[in-house]
Amino acid sequence: MRLDPWKCPECDQPAKGTLETIPGIALLLFDEDGNAEYFGQTDVCWDGQTTVRDDRDRVRLICADGHEWLASINETNPQPIWRTEP
C-alpha cells in the first residue's frame, strides 16, 4: 500500500501507524440494590478493529511524537511504503 503523505507534516518522521478504533465491553459490578460500578477491566473485541478514516476515505496516521494527520491510501499499489537501499 502507499500512503500520501507518509511522513509527518510537523516533524518529517515516518508514520508509526494508523489510528484505530477497537470496540470493547467495560465490565460492571452490581451491588444488591442494582447500583453499578466499573470493574476496572475492558474485554477488547479485536475482530471489530477498524482504521479511522474521514469522509474522503483518508486514513489518520500518527508519528512517534504523537502528531496526527490524514493521508490518502492506495491499497492496491504493491510498492512498499519504506525502502532501504541495498
PyMOL Python script that loads the backbone (N, CA, C, O; Angstrom):
from pymol import cmd

cmd.read_pdbstr("""\
ATOM      1  N   MET A   1       0.842  -1.179   0.000  1.00  0.00           N
ATOM      2  CA  MET A   1       0.000   0.000   0.000  1.00  0.00           C
ATOM      3  C   MET A   1       0.883   1.235   0.000  1.00  0.00           C
ATOM      4  O   MET A   1       2.040   1.185   0.417  1.00  0.00           O
ATOM      5  N   ARG A   2       0.338   2.325  -0.462  1.00  0.00           N
ATOM      6  CA  ARG A   2       1.034   3.613  -0.449  1.00  0.00           C
ATOM      7  C   ARG A   2       0.183   4.615   0.309  1.00  0.00           C
ATOM      8  O   ARG A   2      -1.040   4.643   0.174  1.00  0.00           O
ATOM      9  N   LEU A   3       0.851   5.439   1.112  1.00  0.00           N
ATOM     10  CA  LEU A   3       0.182   6.487   1.873  1.00  0.00           C
ATOM     11  C   LEU A   3       0.773   7.822   1.469  1.00  0.00           C
ATOM     12  O   LEU A   3       1.986   7.945   1.296  1.00  0.00           O
ATOM     13  N   ASP A   4      -0.090   8.830   1.317  1.00  0.00           N
ATOM     14  CA  ASP A   4       0.382  10.144   0.895  1.00  0.00           C
ATOM     15  C   ASP A   4      -0.319  11.239   1.692  1.00  0.00           C
ATOM     16  O   ASP A   4      -1.521  11.445   1.522  1.00  0.00           O
ATOM     17  N   PRO A   5       0.411  11.947   2.560  1.00  0.00           N
ATOM     18  CA  PRO A   5       1.836  11.811   2.833  1.00  0.00           C
ATOM     19  C   PRO A   5       2.102  10.704   3.858  1.00  0.00           C
ATOM     20  O   PRO A   5       1.276  10.444   4.733  1.00  0.00           O
ATOM     21  N   TRP A   6       3.238  10.072   3.738  1.00  0.00           N
ATOM     22  CA  TRP A   6       3.596   9.004   4.674  1.00  0.00           C
ATOM     23  C   TRP A   6       4.514   9.498   5.779  1.00  0.00           C
ATOM     24  O   TRP A   6       4.792   8.773   6.734  1.00  0.00           O
ATOM     25  N   LYS A   7       4.987  10.736   5.647  1.00  0.00           N
ATOM     26  CA  LYS A   7       5.797  11.342   6.701  1.00  0.00           C
ATOM     27  C   LYS A   7       4.998  12.455   7.366  1.00  0.00           C
ATOM     28  O   LYS A   7       4.165  13.105   6.734  1.00  0.00           O
ATOM     29  N   CYS A   8       5.265  12.662   8.646  1.00  0.00           N
ATOM     30  CA  CYS A   8       4.566  13.666   9.437  1.00  0.00           C
ATOM     31  C   CYS A   8       4.816  15.067   8.896  1.00  0.00           C
ATOM     32  O   CYS A   8       5.969  15.449   8.693  1.00  0.00           O
ATOM     33  N   PRO A   9       3.758  15.842   8.658  1.00  0.00           N
ATOM     34  CA  PRO A   9       3.922  17.213   8.173  1.00  0.00           C
ATOM     35  C   PRO A   9       4.594  18.135   9.200  1.00  0.00           C
ATOM     36  O   PRO A   9       5.135  19.176   8.830  1.00  0.00           O
ATOM     37  N   GLU A  10       4.564  17.761  10.488  1.00  0.00           N
ATOM     38  CA  GLU A  10       5.160  18.611  11.520  1.00  0.00           C
ATOM     39  C   GLU A  10       6.632  18.305  11.775  1.00  0.00           C
ATOM     40  O   GLU A  10       7.432  19.227  11.932  1.00  0.00           O
ATOM     41  N   CYS A  11       7.003  17.021  11.819  1.00  0.00           N
ATOM     42  CA  CYS A  11       8.374  16.673  12.211  1.00  0.00           C
ATOM     43  C   CYS A  11       9.108  15.814  11.190  1.00  0.00           C
ATOM     44  O   CYS A  11      10.271  15.475  11.410  1.00  0.00           O
ATOM     45  N   ASP A  12       8.479  15.458  10.098  1.00  0.00           N
ATOM     46  CA  ASP A  12       9.073  14.707   8.993  1.00  0.00           C
ATOM     47  C   ASP A  12       9.435  13.263   9.343  1.00  0.00           C
ATOM     48  O   ASP A  12      10.185  12.625   8.605  1.00  0.00           O
ATOM     49  N   GLN A  13       8.920  12.740  10.449  1.00  0.00           N
ATOM     50  CA  GLN A  13       9.132  11.325  10.770  1.00  0.00           C
ATOM     51  C   GLN A  13       8.146  10.480   9.981  1.00  0.00           C
ATOM     52  O   GLN A  13       7.050  10.950   9.673  1.00  0.00           O
ATOM     53  N   PRO A  14       8.504   9.243   9.644  1.00  0.00           N
ATOM     54  CA  PRO A  14       7.530   8.363   9.005  1.00  0.00           C
ATOM     55  C   PRO A  14       6.414   8.010   9.990  1.00  0.00           C
ATOM     56  O   PRO A  14       6.599   8.066  11.206  1.00  0.00           O
ATOM     57  N   ALA A  15       5.284   7.656   9.453  1.00  0.00           N
ATOM     58  CA  ALA A  15       4.154   7.263  10.295  1.00  0.00           C
ATOM     59  C   ALA A  15       4.528   6.050  11.135  1.00  0.00           C
ATOM     60  O   ALA A  15       5.149   5.108  10.644  1.00  0.00           O
ATOM     61  N   LYS A  16       4.143   6.085  12.400  1.00  0.00           N
ATOM     62  CA  LYS A  16       4.318   4.932  13.281  1.00  0.00           C
ATOM     63  C   LYS A  16       3.224   3.910  12.994  1.00  0.00           C
ATOM     64  O   LYS A  16       3.445   2.703  13.087  1.00  0.00           O
ATOM     65  N   GLY A  17       2.027   4.416  12.640  1.00  0.00           N
ATOM     66  CA  GLY A  17       0.909   3.527  12.357  1.00  0.00           C
ATOM     67  C   GLY A  17      -0.356   4.306  12.096  1.00  0.00           C
ATOM     68  O   GLY A  17      -0.358   5.536  12.051  1.00  0.00           O
ATOM     69  N   THR A  18      -1.432   3.563  11.923  1.00  0.00           N
ATOM     70  CA  THR A  18      -2.746   4.166  11.718  1.00  0.00           C
ATOM     71  C   THR A  18      -3.478   4.234  13.049  1.00  0.00           C
ATOM     72  O   THR A  18      -3.297   3.379  13.916  1.00  0.00           O
ATOM     73  N   LEU A  19      -4.300   5.255  13.199  1.00  0.00           N
ATOM     74  CA  LEU A  19      -5.153   5.356  14.374  1.00  0.00           C
ATOM     75  C   LEU A  19      -6.302   4.370  14.181  1.00  0.00           C
ATOM     76  O   LEU A  19      -6.901   4.317  13.107  1.00  0.00           O
ATOM     77  N   GLU A  20      -6.607   3.598  15.204  1.00  0.00           N
ATOM     78  CA  GLU A  20      -7.603   2.537  15.115  1.00  0.00           C
ATOM     79  C   GLU A  20      -8.697   2.731  16.159  1.00  0.00           C
ATOM     80  O   GLU A  20      -8.471   3.311  17.222  1.00  0.00           O
ATOM     81  N   THR A  21      -9.877   2.236  15.834  1.00  0.00           N
ATOM     82  CA  THR A  21     -10.965   2.147  16.791  1.00  0.00           C
ATOM     83  C   THR A  21     -11.173   0.668  17.095  1.00  0.00           C
ATOM     84  O   THR A  21     -11.322  -0.154  16.191  1.00  0.00           O
ATOM     85  N   ILE A  22     -11.178   0.348  18.387  1.00  0.00           N
ATOM     86  CA  ILE A  22     -11.352  -1.042  18.807  1.00  0.00           C
ATOM     87  C   ILE A  22     -12.481  -1.085  19.832  1.00  0.00           C
ATOM     88  O   ILE A  22     -12.349  -0.518  20.917  1.00  0.00           O
ATOM     89  N   PRO A  23     -13.599  -1.756  19.499  1.00  0.00           N
ATOM     90  CA  PRO A  23     -14.694  -1.811  20.464  1.00  0.00           C
ATOM     91  C   PRO A  23     -14.331  -2.679  21.664  1.00  0.00           C
ATOM     92  O   PRO A  23     -13.525  -3.604  21.571  1.00  0.00           O
ATOM     93  N   GLY A  24     -14.944  -2.355  22.772  1.00  0.00           N
ATOM     94  CA  GLY A  24     -14.707  -3.137  23.975  1.00  0.00           C
ATOM     95  C   GLY A  24     -15.925  -3.106  24.878  1.00  0.00           C
ATOM     96  O   GLY A  24     -16.823  -2.278  24.724  1.00  0.00           O
ATOM     97  N   ILE A  25     -15.930  -4.023  25.815  1.00  0.00           N
ATOM     98  CA  ILE A  25     -17.003  -4.102  26.794  1.00  0.00           C
ATOM     99  C   ILE A  25     -16.404  -3.763  28.150  1.00  0.00           C
ATOM    100  O   ILE A  25     -15.632  -4.542  28.707  1.00  0.00           O
ATOM    101  N   ALA A  26     -16.767  -2.589  28.682  1.00  0.00           N
ATOM    102  CA  ALA A  26     -16.312  -2.191  30.013  1.00  0.00           C
ATOM    103  C   ALA A  26     -17.132  -2.975  31.030  1.00  0.00           C
ATOM    104  O   ALA A  26     -18.350  -2.824  31.112  1.00  0.00           O
ATOM    105  N   LEU A  27     -16.452  -3.811  31.801  1.00  0.00           N
ATOM    106  CA  LEU A  27     -17.144  -4.702  32.726  1.00  0.00           C
ATOM    107  C   LEU A  27     -17.682  -3.941  33.936  1.00  0.00           C
ATOM    108  O   LEU A  27     -17.058  -2.996  34.420  1.00  0.00           O
ATOM    109  N   LEU A  28     -18.844  -4.367  34.413  1.00  0.00           N
ATOM    110  CA  LEU A  28     -19.532  -3.714  35.524  1.00  0.00           C
ATOM    111  C   LEU A  28     -19.668  -4.668  36.709  1.00  0.00           C
ATOM    112  O   LEU A  28     -19.721  -5.886  36.540  1.00  0.00           O
ATOM    113  N   LEU A  29     -19.722  -4.096  37.896  1.00  0.00           N
ATOM    114  CA  LEU A  29     -20.050  -4.821  39.124  1.00  0.00           C
ATOM    115  C   LEU A  29     -21.315  -4.206  39.704  1.00  0.00           C
ATOM    116  O   LEU A  29     -21.444  -2.983  39.753  1.00  0.00           O
ATOM    117  N   PHE A  30     -22.251  -5.045  40.143  1.00  0.00           N
ATOM    118  CA  PHE A  30     -23.510  -4.574  40.724  1.00  0.00           C
ATOM    119  C   PHE A  30     -23.573  -4.944  42.198  1.00  0.00           C
ATOM    120  O   PHE A  30     -23.137  -6.026  42.594  1.00  0.00           O
ATOM    121  N   ASP A  31     -24.120  -4.037  43.013  1.00  0.00           N
ATOM    122  CA  ASP A  31     -24.386  -4.379  44.408  1.00  0.00           C
ATOM    123  C   ASP A  31     -25.794  -4.967  44.504  1.00  0.00           C
ATOM    124  O   ASP A  31     -26.483  -5.110  43.494  1.00  0.00           O
ATOM    125  N   GLU A  32     -26.214  -5.303  45.716  1.00  0.00           N
ATOM    126  CA  GLU A  32     -27.514  -5.943  45.917  1.00  0.00           C
ATOM    127  C   GLU A  32     -28.691  -5.052  45.514  1.00  0.00           C
ATOM    128  O   GLU A  32     -29.775  -5.554  45.214  1.00  0.00           O
ATOM    129  N   ASP A  33     -28.481  -3.723  45.505  1.00  0.00           N
ATOM    130  CA  ASP A  33     -29.546  -2.794  45.150  1.00  0.00           C
ATOM    131  C   ASP A  33     -29.582  -2.467  43.658  1.00  0.00           C
ATOM    132  O   ASP A  33     -30.430  -1.692  43.215  1.00  0.00           O
ATOM    133  N   GLY A  34     -28.678  -3.044  42.892  1.00  0.00           N
ATOM    134  CA  GLY A  34     -28.641  -2.788  41.453  1.00  0.00           C
ATOM    135  C   GLY A  34     -27.782  -1.608  41.051  1.00  0.00           C
ATOM    136  O   GLY A  34     -27.781  -1.229  39.880  1.00  0.00           O
ATOM    137  N   ASN A  35     -27.045  -1.008  41.990  1.00  0.00           N
ATOM    138  CA  ASN A  35     -26.127   0.086  41.657  1.00  0.00           C
ATOM    139  C   ASN A  35     -24.867  -0.505  41.023  1.00  0.00           C
ATOM    140  O   ASN A  35     -24.334  -1.514  41.486  1.00  0.00           O
ATOM    141  N   ALA A  36     -24.411   0.136  39.969  1.00  0.00           N
ATOM    142  CA  ALA A  36     -23.272  -0.396  39.224  1.00  0.00           C
ATOM    143  C   ALA A  36     -22.036   0.471  39.394  1.00  0.00           C
ATOM    144  O   ALA A  36     -22.121   1.684  39.585  1.00  0.00           O
ATOM    145  N   GLU A  37     -20.891  -0.183  39.320  1.00  0.00           N
ATOM    146  CA  GLU A  37     -19.586   0.479  39.263  1.00  0.00           C
ATOM    147  C   GLU A  37     -18.772  -0.220  38.197  1.00  0.00           C
ATOM    148  O   GLU A  37     -18.953  -1.409  37.933  1.00  0.00           O
ATOM    149  N   TYR A  38     -17.871   0.538  37.585  1.00  0.00           N
ATOM    150  CA  TYR A  38     -16.970  -0.090  36.627  1.00  0.00           C
ATOM    151  C   TYR A  38     -16.016  -1.018  37.365  1.00  0.00           C
ATOM    152  O   TYR A  38     -15.508  -0.677  38.433  1.00  0.00           O
ATOM    153  N   PHE A  39     -15.779  -2.174  36.801  1.00  0.00           N
ATOM    154  CA  PHE A  39     -14.921  -3.198  37.380  1.00  0.00           C
ATOM    155  C   PHE A  39     -13.438  -2.837  37.233  1.00  0.00           C
ATOM    156  O   PHE A  39     -12.602  -3.310  38.003  1.00  0.00           O
ATOM    157  N   GLY A  40     -13.120  -2.001  36.247  1.00  0.00           N
ATOM    158  CA  GLY A  40     -11.728  -1.622  36.017  1.00  0.00           C
ATOM    159  C   GLY A  40     -11.059  -2.467  34.954  1.00  0.00           C
ATOM    160  O   GLY A  40      -9.834  -2.483  34.840  1.00  0.00           O
ATOM    161  N   GLN A  41     -11.856  -3.162  34.186  1.00  0.00           N
ATOM    162  CA  GLN A  41     -11.322  -4.026  33.131  1.00  0.00           C
ATOM    163  C   GLN A  41     -12.228  -3.915  31.909  1.00  0.00           C
ATOM    164  O   GLN A  41     -13.439  -3.739  32.041  1.00  0.00           O
ATOM    165  N   THR A  42     -11.641  -4.018  30.732  1.00  0.00           N
ATOM    166  CA  THR A  42     -12.404  -3.982  29.484  1.00  0.00           C
ATOM    167  C   THR A  42     -12.049  -5.204  28.648  1.00  0.00           C
ATOM    168  O   THR A  42     -10.873  -5.492  28.424  1.00  0.00           O
ATOM    169  N   ASP A  43     -13.062  -5.913  28.193  1.00  0.00           N
ATOM    170  CA  ASP A  43     -12.848  -7.003  27.238  1.00  0.00           C
ATOM    171  C   ASP A  43     -12.796  -6.382  25.843  1.00  0.00           C
ATOM    172  O   ASP A  43     -13.779  -5.805  25.377  1.00  0.00           O
ATOM    173  N   VAL A  44     -11.655  -6.503  25.186  1.00  0.00           N
ATOM    174  CA  VAL A  44     -11.457  -5.911  23.865  1.00  0.00           C
ATOM    175  C   VAL A  44     -11.959  -6.877  22.795  1.00  0.00           C
ATOM    176  O   VAL A  44     -11.679  -8.075  22.842  1.00  0.00           O
ATOM    177  N   CYS A  45     -12.702  -6.342  21.837  1.00  0.00           N
ATOM    178  CA  CYS A  45     -13.258  -7.129  20.728  1.00  0.00           C
ATOM    179  C   CYS A  45     -12.387  -6.897  19.484  1.00  0.00           C
ATOM    180  O   CYS A  45     -12.712  -6.063  18.639  1.00  0.00           O
ATOM    181  N   TRP A  46     -11.295  -7.631  19.383  1.00  0.00           N
ATOM    182  CA  TRP A  46     -10.316  -7.398  18.318  1.00  0.00           C
ATOM    183  C   TRP A  46     -10.904  -7.560  16.920  1.00  0.00           C
ATOM    184  O   TRP A  46     -10.457  -6.888  15.990  1.00  0.00           O
ATOM    185  N   ASP A  47     -11.880  -8.420  16.749  1.00  0.00           N
ATOM    186  CA  ASP A  47     -12.483  -8.624  15.423  1.00  0.00           C
ATOM    187  C   ASP A  47     -13.222  -7.389  14.916  1.00  0.00           C
ATOM    188  O   ASP A  47     -13.521  -7.294  13.726  1.00  0.00           O
ATOM    189  N   GLY A  48     -13.517  -6.448  15.800  1.00  0.00           N
ATOM    190  CA  GLY A  48     -14.202  -5.222  15.407  1.00  0.00           C
ATOM    191  C   GLY A  48     -13.273  -4.063  15.116  1.00  0.00           C
ATOM    192  O   GLY A  48     -13.735  -2.947  14.876  1.00  0.00           O
ATOM    193  N   GLN A  49     -11.949  -4.307  15.132  1.00  0.00           N
ATOM    194  CA  GLN A  49     -10.972  -3.235  14.923  1.00  0.00           C
ATOM    195  C   GLN A  49     -11.112  -2.631  13.523  1.00  0.00           C
ATOM    196  O   GLN A  49     -11.170  -3.352  12.527  1.00  0.00           O
ATOM    197  N   THR A  50     -11.165  -1.280  13.465  1.00  0.00           N
ATOM    198  CA  THR A  50     -11.242  -0.584  12.184  1.00  0.00           C
ATOM    199  C   THR A  50     -10.294   0.615  12.188  1.00  0.00           C
ATOM    200  O   THR A  50     -10.045   1.228  13.226  1.00  0.00           O
ATOM    201  N   THR A  51      -9.781   0.928  11.020  1.00  0.00           N
ATOM    202  CA  THR A  51      -8.924   2.093  10.851  1.00  0.00           C
ATOM    203  C   THR A  51      -9.781   3.352  10.803  1.00  0.00           C
ATOM    204  O   THR A  51     -10.818   3.370  10.140  1.00  0.00           O
ATOM    205  N   VAL A  52      -9.355   4.406  11.499  1.00  0.00           N
ATOM    206  CA  VAL A  52     -10.081   5.672  11.497  1.00  0.00           C
ATOM    207  C   VAL A  52      -9.892   6.340  10.135  1.00  0.00           C
ATOM    208  O   VAL A  52      -8.762   6.582   9.711  1.00  0.00           O
ATOM    209  N   ARG A  53     -11.001   6.637   9.449  1.00  0.00           N
ATOM    210  CA  ARG A  53     -10.979   7.267   8.125  1.00  0.00           C
ATOM    211  C   ARG A  53     -11.933   8.456   8.129  1.00  0.00           C
ATOM    212  O   ARG A  53     -12.897   8.492   8.894  1.00  0.00           O
ATOM    213  N   ASP A  54     -11.650   9.434   7.260  1.00  0.00           N
ATOM    214  CA  ASP A  54     -12.565  10.566   7.133  1.00  0.00           C
ATOM    215  C   ASP A  54     -13.562  10.282   6.014  1.00  0.00           C
ATOM    216  O   ASP A  54     -13.564   9.192   5.442  1.00  0.00           O
ATOM    217  N   ASP A  55     -14.413  11.267   5.702  1.00  0.00           N
ATOM    218  CA  ASP A  55     -15.459  11.067   4.692  1.00  0.00           C
ATOM    219  C   ASP A  55     -14.903  10.950   3.279  1.00  0.00           C
ATOM    220  O   ASP A  55     -15.636  10.592   2.357  1.00  0.00           O
ATOM    221  N   ARG A  56     -13.618  11.246   3.094  1.00  0.00           N
ATOM    222  CA  ARG A  56     -12.962  11.071   1.776  1.00  0.00           C
ATOM    223  C   ARG A  56     -12.101   9.802   1.757  1.00  0.00           C
ATOM    224  O   ARG A  56     -11.282   9.616   0.856  1.00  0.00           O
ATOM    225  N   ASP A  57     -12.290   8.936   2.751  1.00  0.00           N
ATOM    226  CA  ASP A  57     -11.615   7.644   2.886  1.00  0.00           C
ATOM    227  C   ASP A  57     -10.113   7.771   3.173  1.00  0.00           C
ATOM    228  O   ASP A  57      -9.359   6.817   2.984  1.00  0.00           O
ATOM    229  N   ARG A  58      -9.681   8.961   3.632  1.00  0.00           N
ATOM    230  CA  ARG A  58      -8.284   9.106   4.033  1.00  0.00           C
ATOM    231  C   ARG A  58      -8.124   8.495   5.420  1.00  0.00           C
ATOM    232  O   ARG A  58      -9.038   8.555   6.242  1.00  0.00           O
ATOM    233  N   VAL A  59      -6.954   7.908   5.675  1.00  0.00           N
ATOM    234  CA  VAL A  59      -6.683   7.302   6.971  1.00  0.00           C
ATOM    235  C   VAL A  59      -5.975   8.313   7.870  1.00  0.00           C
ATOM    236  O   VAL A  59      -5.281   9.210   7.391  1.00  0.00           O
ATOM    237  N   ARG A  60      -6.161   8.153   9.178  1.00  0.00           N
ATOM    238  CA  ARG A  60      -5.486   9.026  10.141  1.00  0.00           C
ATOM    239  C   ARG A  60      -4.223   8.315  10.590  1.00  0.00           C
ATOM    240  O   ARG A  60      -4.277   7.220  11.151  1.00  0.00           O
ATOM    241  N   LEU A  61      -3.071   8.955  10.336  1.00  0.00           N
ATOM    242  CA  LEU A  61      -1.772   8.423  10.719  1.00  0.00           C
ATOM    243  C   LEU A  61      -1.268   9.129  11.964  1.00  0.00           C
ATOM    244  O   LEU A  61      -1.736  10.213  12.314  1.00  0.00           O
ATOM    245  N   ILE A  62      -0.300   8.495  12.632  1.00  0.00           N
ATOM    246  CA  ILE A  62       0.316   9.078  13.818  1.00  0.00           C
ATOM    247  C   ILE A  62       1.805   8.749  13.798  1.00  0.00           C
ATOM    248  O   ILE A  62       2.197   7.637  13.444  1.00  0.00           O
ATOM    249  N   CYS A  63       2.637   9.729  14.184  1.00  0.00           N
ATOM    250  CA  CYS A  63       4.082   9.509  14.239  1.00  0.00           C
ATOM    251  C   CYS A  63       4.498   9.196  15.679  1.00  0.00           C
ATOM    252  O   CYS A  63       3.671   9.228  16.590  1.00  0.00           O
ATOM    253  N   ALA A  64       5.771   8.898  15.874  1.00  0.00           N
ATOM    254  CA  ALA A  64       6.278   8.551  17.201  1.00  0.00           C
ATOM    255  C   ALA A  64       6.145   9.700  18.200  1.00  0.00           C
ATOM    256  O   ALA A  64       6.110   9.464  19.407  1.00  0.00           O
ATOM    257  N   ASP A  65       6.070  10.943  17.709  1.00  0.00           N
ATOM    258  CA  ASP A  65       5.901  12.095  18.598  1.00  0.00           C
ATOM    259  C   ASP A  65       4.438  12.388  18.922  1.00  0.00           C
ATOM    260  O   ASP A  65       4.145  13.313  19.680  1.00  0.00           O
ATOM    261  N   GLY A  66       3.521  11.607  18.354  1.00  0.00           N
ATOM    262  CA  GLY A  66       2.105  11.773  18.660  1.00  0.00           C
ATOM    263  C   GLY A  66       1.363  12.736  17.752  1.00  0.00           C
ATOM    264  O   GLY A  66       0.188  13.016  17.992  1.00  0.00           O
ATOM    265  N   HIS A  67       2.022  13.258  16.703  1.00  0.00           N
ATOM    266  CA  HIS A  67       1.320  14.124  15.756  1.00  0.00           C
ATOM    267  C   HIS A  67       0.405  13.269  14.880  1.00  0.00           C
ATOM    268  O   HIS A  67       0.769  12.157  14.496  1.00  0.00           O
ATOM    269  N   GLU A  68      -0.763  13.783  14.571  1.00  0.00           N
ATOM    270  CA  GLU A  68      -1.724  13.072  13.727  1.00  0.00           C
ATOM    271  C   GLU A  68      -1.973  13.855  12.447  1.00  0.00           C
ATOM    272  O   GLU A  68      -1.970  15.086  12.454  1.00  0.00           O
ATOM    273  N   TRP A  69      -2.190  13.137  11.347  1.00  0.00           N
ATOM    274  CA  TRP A  69      -2.528  13.762  10.073  1.00  0.00           C
ATOM    275  C   TRP A  69      -3.301  12.771   9.213  1.00  0.00           C
ATOM    276  O   TRP A  69      -3.273  11.563   9.450  1.00  0.00           O
ATOM    277  N   LEU A  70      -3.991  13.305   8.211  1.00  0.00           N
ATOM    278  CA  LEU A  70      -4.751  12.477   7.271  1.00  0.00           C
ATOM    279  C   LEU A  70      -3.907  12.191   6.040  1.00  0.00           C
ATOM    280  O   LEU A  70      -3.147  13.044   5.582  1.00  0.00           O
ATOM    281  N   ALA A  71      -4.048  10.982   5.511  1.00  0.00           N
ATOM    282  CA  ALA A  71      -3.299  10.587   4.321  1.00  0.00           C
ATOM    283  C   ALA A  71      -4.196   9.786   3.395  1.00  0.00           C
ATOM    284  O   ALA A  71      -5.020   8.989   3.844  1.00  0.00           O
ATOM    285  N   SER A  72      -4.028  10.004   2.102  1.00  0.00           N
ATOM    286  CA  SER A  72      -4.731   9.161   1.138  1.00  0.00           C
ATOM    287  C   SER A  72      -4.031   7.805   1.125  1.00  0.00           C
ATOM    288  O   SER A  72      -2.842   7.699   1.427  1.00  0.00           O
ATOM    289  N   ILE A  73      -4.783   6.784   0.773  1.00  0.00           N
ATOM    290  CA  ILE A  73      -4.240   5.430   0.788  1.00  0.00           C
ATOM    291  C   ILE A  73      -4.571   4.734  -0.519  1.00  0.00           C
ATOM    292  O   ILE A  73      -5.696   4.802  -1.015  1.00  0.00           O
ATOM    293  N   ASN A  74      -3.568   4.066  -1.066  1.00  0.00           N
ATOM    294  CA  ASN A  74      -3.745   3.238  -2.251  1.00  0.00           C
ATOM    295  C   ASN A  74      -3.380   1.831  -1.822  1.00  0.00           C
ATOM    296  O   ASN A  74      -2.202   1.480  -1.749  1.00  0.00           O
ATOM    297  N   GLU A  75      -4.395   1.026  -1.538  1.00  0.00           N
ATOM    298  CA  GLU A  75      -4.156  -0.314  -1.018  1.00  0.00           C
ATOM    299  C   GLU A  75      -3.883  -1.339  -2.111  1.00  0.00           C
ATOM    300  O   GLU A  75      -3.591  -2.496  -1.806  1.00  0.00           O
ATOM    301  N   THR A  76      -3.971  -0.938  -3.385  1.00  0.00           N
ATOM    302  CA  THR A  76      -3.719  -1.882  -4.469  1.00  0.00           C
ATOM    303  C   THR A  76      -2.312  -1.735  -5.042  1.00  0.00           C
ATOM    304  O   THR A  76      -1.855  -2.604  -5.784  1.00  0.00           O
ATOM    305  N   ASN A  77      -1.622  -0.644  -4.706  1.00  0.00           N
ATOM    306  CA  ASN A  77      -0.269  -0.428  -5.200  1.00  0.00           C
ATOM    307  C   ASN A  77       0.694  -1.322  -4.430  1.00  0.00           C
ATOM    308  O   ASN A  77       0.792  -1.201  -3.209  1.00  0.00           O
ATOM    309  N   PRO A  78       1.407  -2.216  -5.110  1.00  0.00           N
ATOM    310  CA  PRO A  78       2.282  -3.149  -4.404  1.00  0.00           C
ATOM    311  C   PRO A  78       3.603  -2.543  -3.924  1.00  0.00           C
ATOM    312  O   PRO A  78       4.399  -3.234  -3.288  1.00  0.00           O
ATOM    313  N   GLN A  79       3.845  -1.271  -4.216  1.00  0.00           N
ATOM    314  CA  GLN A  79       5.102  -0.652  -3.814  1.00  0.00           C
ATOM    315  C   GLN A  79       5.156  -0.495  -2.304  1.00  0.00           C
ATOM    316  O   GLN A  79       4.163  -0.118  -1.682  1.00  0.00           O
ATOM    317  N   PRO A  80       6.319  -0.784  -1.703  1.00  0.00           N
ATOM    318  CA  PRO A  80       6.428  -0.628  -0.251  1.00  0.00           C
ATOM    319  C   PRO A  80       6.398   0.833   0.152  1.00  0.00           C
ATOM    320  O   PRO A  80       6.726   1.718  -0.638  1.00  0.00           O
ATOM    321  N   ILE A  81       6.002   1.069   1.388  1.00  0.00           N
ATOM    322  CA  ILE A  81       5.990   2.424   1.933  1.00  0.00           C
ATOM    323  C   ILE A  81       7.416   2.862   2.227  1.00  0.00           C
ATOM    324  O   ILE A  81       7.784   4.005   1.956  1.00  0.00           O
ATOM    325  N   TRP A  82       8.205   1.978   2.768  1.00  0.00           N
ATOM    326  CA  TRP A  82       9.566   2.315   3.215  1.00  0.00           C
ATOM    327  C   TRP A  82      10.544   1.454   2.458  1.00  0.00           C
ATOM    328  O   TRP A  82      10.392   0.233   2.406  1.00  0.00           O
ATOM    329  N   ARG A  83      11.522   2.059   1.885  1.00  0.00           N
ATOM    330  CA  ARG A  83      12.549   1.300   1.163  1.00  0.00           C
ATOM    331  C   ARG A  83      13.886   1.538   1.812  1.00  0.00           C
ATOM    332  O   ARG A  83      14.206   2.652   2.226  1.00  0.00           O
ATOM    333  N   THR A  84      14.663   0.482   1.897  1.00  0.00           N
ATOM    334  CA  THR A  84      16.051   0.621   2.328  1.00  0.00           C
ATOM    335  C   THR A  84      16.922   0.311   1.126  1.00  0.00           C
ATOM    336  O   THR A  84      16.623  -0.596   0.349  1.00  0.00           O
ATOM    337  N   GLU A  85      17.961   1.039   0.981  1.00  0.00           N
ATOM    338  CA  GLU A  85      18.866   0.824  -0.156  1.00  0.00           C
ATOM    339  C   GLU A  85      19.700  -0.427   0.107  1.00  0.00           C
ATOM    340  O   GLU A  85      20.087  -0.687   1.246  1.00  0.00           O
ATOM    341  N   PRO A  86      19.980  -1.211  -0.953  1.00  0.00           N
ATOM    342  CA  PRO A  86      20.781  -2.455  -0.777  1.00  0.00           C
ATOM    343  C   PRO A  86      22.202  -2.160  -0.358  1.00  0.00           C
ATOM    344  O   PRO A  86      22.994  -3.083  -0.170  1.00  0.00           O
TER     345      PRO A  86
END
""", "prot")
cmd.dss("prot")
cmd.show_as("cartoon", "prot")
cmd.util.cbc("prot")
cmd.orient("prot")
